[in-house]
Amino acid sequence: MGRAGLKILLSLPLRSPAGDGLMSDNERAIQLFTTALASTKGDERRAQILHQRSAAHARQGAWEASLRDAQQAVELRPDWAKARCRAGAAHYGLDQLDAAAAAYEEALRLCDSGDAELADGARAALNDVRAKQARLATDAQLSPHVLGFAQSKTAGAKLLAQGRYAEAEQEYEGALRAMRAALQELPAEASGGMRATMEALERGMREELAAAKKRAAGSE
């Protein structure tokens, strides 16, 4: 998929149902989780197993199966942010962008204040969804600005991961300028949905920029 936010969410390790370590074989993982479901009672535990099986399906690119498991996990634990994130990833894999955005937004609403990694991943994934929506909705007139936004955002994320916070801040500022320019040049006849998507993307970029500034200040 190539998206930073989804990489964070899908890189969470698979654990065996018995809790006896990590599994690298997706096929075997799916078999074990399926067997475990047949003998497991309790909504919370079943949701955890479904969540992990959804992840195994996602790693194989089996997005429909991944979505089914994620949705079942959400039904069992509607207040569990991780299950919402997993559903968002599956929707994204199926190019169901509106549903993916809704899932990530709900995940952010449900995230515990202490789970910064999950919140950061969900926020980045949501912005990736919005970026794709903007790319699909934007005509050729806006493509240079959208391309500039995507390039600066990607560069900023890489620098942030390397601990180069001040440089990341500069790239994010460039991404924000590019999206603002795209909004200014948006044709008057553009659909309300297109404008709303791009405005949401700009808000998300402001949030990421604010987070980068905090990290830059803390590293001084």
URMO-V326373 format. One record per residue. N is the residue number from 1. PHI is phi in radians with two decimals (none if undefined). OMEGA is omega in whole degrees, -180 to 180 (none if undefined). BURIAL is b if it has 24 or more other C-alpha atoms within 12 Angstrom, else e. Layout:
n:N phi:PHI omega:OMEGA burial:BURIAL
n:N phi:PHI omega:OMEGA burial:BURIAL
//
This chain:
n:1 phi:none omega:172 burial:b
n:2 phi:1.30 omega:-178 burial:e
n:3 phi:-1.89 omega:-174 burial:b
n:4 phi:-1.04 omega:-178 burial:b
n:5 phi:-1.10 omega:-179 burial:b
n:6 phi:-1.21 omega:177 burial:b
n:7 phi:-1.09 omega:178 burial:b
n:8 phi:-1.06 omega:-175 burial:b
n:9 phi:-1.23 omega:-177 burial:b
n:10 phi:-1.49 omega:179 burial:b
n:11 phi:-1.52 omega:177 burial:e
n:12 phi:-1.07 omega:-173 burial:b
n:13 phi:-1.19 omega:174 burial:e
n:14 phi:-1.45 omega:176 burial:b
n:15 phi:-2.10 omega:-180 burial:b
n:16 phi:-1.22 omega:180 burial:b
n:17 phi:-1.00 omega:-179 burial:b
n:18 phi:-1.46 omega:179 burial:e
n:19 phi:1.29 omega:-175 burial:e
n:20 phi:-1.79 omega:174 burial:e
n:21 phi:2.12 omega:-176 burial:e
n:22 phi:-1.54 omega:177 burial:e
n:23 phi:-2.15 omega:180 burial:b
n:24 phi:-1.80 omega:-177 burial:e
n:25 phi:-1.61 omega:-176 burial:e
n:26 phi:-1.10 omega:-180 burial:b
n:27 phi:-1.06 omega:180 burial:e
n:28 phi:-1.16 omega:178 burial:e
n:29 phi:-1.04 omega:-179 burial:b
n:30 phi:-1.08 omega:179 burial:b
n:31 phi:-1.09 omega:-179 burial:e
n:32 phi:-1.16 omega:179 burial:b
n:33 phi:-1.17 omega:178 burial:b
n:34 phi:-1.13 omega:177 burial:b
n:35 phi:-1.10 omega:-179 burial:e
n:36 phi:-1.11 omega:-179 burial:b
n:37 phi:-1.07 omega:-177 burial:b
n:38 phi:-1.14 omega:-176 burial:e
n:39 phi:-2.04 omega:-176 burial:e
n:40 phi:-1.81 omega:176 burial:e
n:41 phi:-2.02 omega:-180 burial:e
n:42 phi:1.73 omega:-175 burial:e
n:43 phi:-1.05 omega:-175 burial:e
n:44 phi:-1.12 omega:-179 burial:e
n:45 phi:-1.18 omega:179 burial:e
n:46 phi:-1.12 omega:178 burial:b
n:47 phi:-1.10 omega:179 burial:b
n:48 phi:-1.10 omega:-180 burial:b
n:49 phi:-1.17 omega:178 burial:b
n:50 phi:-1.09 omega:178 burial:b
n:51 phi:-1.06 omega:-179 burial:b
n:52 phi:-1.23 omega:177 burial:b
n:53 phi:-1.17 omega:175 burial:b
n:54 phi:-1.04 omega:178 burial:b
n:55 phi:-1.11 omega:179 burial:b
n:56 phi:-1.12 omega:177 burial:b
n:57 phi:-1.09 omega:-179 burial:b
n:58 phi:-1.09 omega:-180 burial:b
n:59 phi:-1.14 omega:176 burial:b
n:60 phi:-1.63 omega:-177 burial:e
n:61 phi:1.35 omega:179 burial:e
n:62 phi:-1.54 omega:-169 burial:b
n:63 phi:-1.22 omega:179 burial:b
n:64 phi:-1.14 omega:178 burial:b
n:65 phi:-1.15 omega:178 burial:b
n:66 phi:-1.08 omega:-180 burial:b
n:67 phi:-1.16 omega:179 burial:b
n:68 phi:-1.02 omega:-180 burial:b
n:69 phi:-1.16 omega:-180 burial:b
n:70 phi:-1.11 omega:-180 burial:b
n:71 phi:-1.16 omega:176 burial:b
n:72 phi:-1.15 omega:177 burial:b
n:73 phi:-1.11 omega:178 burial:b
n:74 phi:-1.12 omega:179 burial:b
n:75 phi:-1.09 omega:-179 burial:e
n:76 phi:-1.33 omega:-180 burial:b
n:77 phi:-2.34 omega:-176 burial:b
n:78 phi:-1.12 omega:-179 burial:b
n:79 phi:-1.74 omega:-177 burial:e
n:80 phi:-1.70 omega:-175 burial:b
n:81 phi:-1.11 omega:-178 burial:b
n:82 phi:-1.08 omega:179 burial:b
n:83 phi:-1.14 omega:177 burial:b
n:84 phi:-1.12 omega:178 burial:b
n:85 phi:-1.11 omega:-180 burial:b
n:86 phi:-1.12 omega:177 burial:b
n:87 phi:-1.12 omega:178 burial:b
n:88 phi:-1.06 omega:179 burial:b
n:89 phi:-1.10 omega:-180 burial:b
n:90 phi:-1.18 omega:177 burial:b
n:91 phi:-1.04 omega:179 burial:b
n:92 phi:-1.09 omega:179 burial:b
n:93 phi:-1.06 omega:178 burial:b
n:94 phi:-1.61 omega:-178 burial:e
n:95 phi:1.09 omega:175 burial:e
n:96 phi:-1.67 omega:-166 burial:e
n:97 phi:-1.22 omega:179 burial:b
n:98 phi:-1.10 omega:179 burial:b
n:99 phi:-1.17 omega:178 burial:b
n:100 phi:-1.10 omega:179 burial:b
n:101 phi:-1.07 omega:-180 burial:b
n:102 phi:-1.10 omega:-180 burial:b
n:103 phi:-1.15 omega:-180 burial:b
n:104 phi:-1.20 omega:177 burial:b
n:105 phi:-1.09 omega:179 burial:b
n:106 phi:-1.19 omega:177 burial:b
n:107 phi:-1.07 omega:179 burial:b
n:108 phi:-1.10 omega:179 burial:b
n:109 phi:-1.13 omega:-175 burial:e
n:110 phi:-1.58 omega:-174 burial:b
n:111 phi:-1.04 omega:173 burial:b
n:112 phi:-1.21 omega:-179 burial:e
n:113 phi:-1.08 omega:-178 burial:e
n:114 phi:-1.50 omega:-178 burial:e
n:115 phi:-1.75 omega:-175 burial:e
n:116 phi:-1.16 omega:-178 burial:e
n:117 phi:-1.12 omega:179 burial:e
n:118 phi:-1.15 omega:179 burial:b
n:119 phi:-1.09 omega:179 burial:b
n:120 phi:-1.10 omega:179 burial:b
n:121 phi:-1.13 omega:180 burial:b
n:122 phi:-1.14 omega:-179 burial:b
n:123 phi:-1.15 omega:179 burial:b
n:124 phi:-1.14 omega:179 burial:b
n:125 phi:-1.14 omega:178 burial:b
n:126 phi:-1.07 omega:179 burial:b
n:127 phi:-1.16 omega:176 burial:b
n:128 phi:-1.13 omega:177 burial:b
n:129 phi:-1.06 omega:-180 burial:b
n:130 phi:-1.11 omega:178 burial:b
n:131 phi:-1.11 omega:179 burial:b
n:132 phi:-1.17 omega:177 burial:b
n:133 phi:-1.05 omega:-180 burial:b
n:134 phi:-1.15 omega:180 burial:b
n:135 phi:-1.11 omega:-179 burial:b
n:136 phi:-1.22 omega:-174 burial:e
n:137 phi:-1.56 omega:-172 burial:b
n:138 phi:-1.52 omega:180 burial:b
n:139 phi:-1.46 omega:-174 burial:e
n:140 phi:-1.08 omega:-180 burial:e
n:141 phi:-1.08 omega:-176 burial:e
n:142 phi:-1.66 omega:-172 burial:b
n:143 phi:-1.00 omega:179 burial:b
n:144 phi:-1.06 omega:180 burial:e
n:145 phi:-1.22 omega:180 burial:b
n:146 phi:-1.14 omega:178 burial:b
n:147 phi:-1.10 omega:178 burial:b
n:148 phi:-1.08 omega:177 burial:b
n:149 phi:-1.05 omega:-177 burial:b
n:150 phi:-1.09 omega:-179 burial:b
n:151 phi:-1.15 omega:-179 burial:b
n:152 phi:-1.19 omega:180 burial:b
n:153 phi:-1.12 omega:179 burial:b
n:154 phi:-1.12 omega:179 burial:b
n:155 phi:-1.09 omega:179 burial:b
n:156 phi:-1.10 omega:180 burial:b
n:157 phi:-1.11 omega:179 burial:b
n:158 phi:-1.14 omega:180 burial:e
n:159 phi:-1.13 omega:179 burial:e
n:160 phi:-1.10 omega:179 burial:b
n:161 phi:-1.13 omega:180 burial:e
n:162 phi:-1.52 omega:-179 burial:e
n:163 phi:1.39 omega:180 burial:e
n:164 phi:-1.66 omega:-167 burial:b
n:165 phi:-1.17 omega:-179 burial:b
n:166 phi:-1.11 omega:178 burial:b
n:167 phi:-1.18 omega:177 burial:b
n:168 phi:-1.08 omega:179 burial:b
n:169 phi:-1.04 omega:180 burial:b
n:170 phi:-1.12 omega:179 burial:b
n:171 phi:-1.14 omega:179 burial:b
n:172 phi:-1.13 omega:176 burial:b
n:173 phi:-1.10 omega:177 burial:b
n:174 phi:-1.13 omega:178 burial:b
n:175 phi:-1.12 omega:180 burial:b
n:176 phi:-1.14 omega:178 burial:b
n:177 phi:-1.08 omega:-179 burial:b
n:178 phi:-1.12 omega:-180 burial:b
n:179 phi:-1.20 omega:177 burial:b
n:180 phi:-1.13 omega:177 burial:b
n:181 phi:-1.14 omega:179 burial:b
n:182 phi:-1.10 omega:179 burial:b
n:183 phi:-1.14 omega:-180 burial:b
n:184 phi:-1.14 omega:-178 burial:e
n:185 phi:-1.65 omega:180 burial:e
n:186 phi:-1.10 omega:-178 burial:b
n:187 phi:-1.03 omega:-179 burial:e
n:188 phi:-1.06 omega:-178 burial:e
n:189 phi:-1.48 omega:180 burial:e
n:190 phi:-1.09 omega:-178 burial:e
n:191 phi:-1.19 omega:177 burial:e
n:192 phi:-1.09 omega:179 burial:e
n:193 phi:-1.13 omega:178 burial:e
n:194 phi:-1.10 omega:-179 burial:b
n:195 phi:-1.12 omega:-180 burial:b
n:196 phi:-1.09 omega:179 burial:e
n:197 phi:-1.11 omega:-178 burial:b
n:198 phi:-1.22 omega:176 burial:b
n:199 phi:-1.16 omega:177 burial:b
n:200 phi:-1.14 omega:178 burial:b
n:201 phi:-1.13 omega:179 burial:b
n:202 phi:-1.14 omega:177 burial:b
n:203 phi:-1.10 omega:179 burial:b
n:204 phi:-1.08 omega:179 burial:b
n:205 phi:-1.18 omega:176 burial:b
n:206 phi:-1.08 omega:179 burial:b
n:207 phi:-1.13 omega:179 burial:e
n:208 phi:-1.15 omega:178 burial:b
n:209 phi:-1.14 omega:179 burial:b
n:210 phi:-1.07 omega:179 burial:e
n:211 phi:-1.14 omega:179 burial:b
n:212 phi:-1.14 omega:179 burial:b
n:213 phi:-1.12 omega:178 burial:b
n:214 phi:-1.10 omega:180 burial:e
n:215 phi:-1.17 omega:179 burial:e
n:216 phi:-1.11 omega:179 burial:e
n:217 phi:-1.16 omega:-179 burial:e
n:218 phi:-1.26 omega:-178 burial:e
n:219 phi:-1.54 omega:-177 burial:e
n:220 phi:-1.37 omega:none burial:e
//
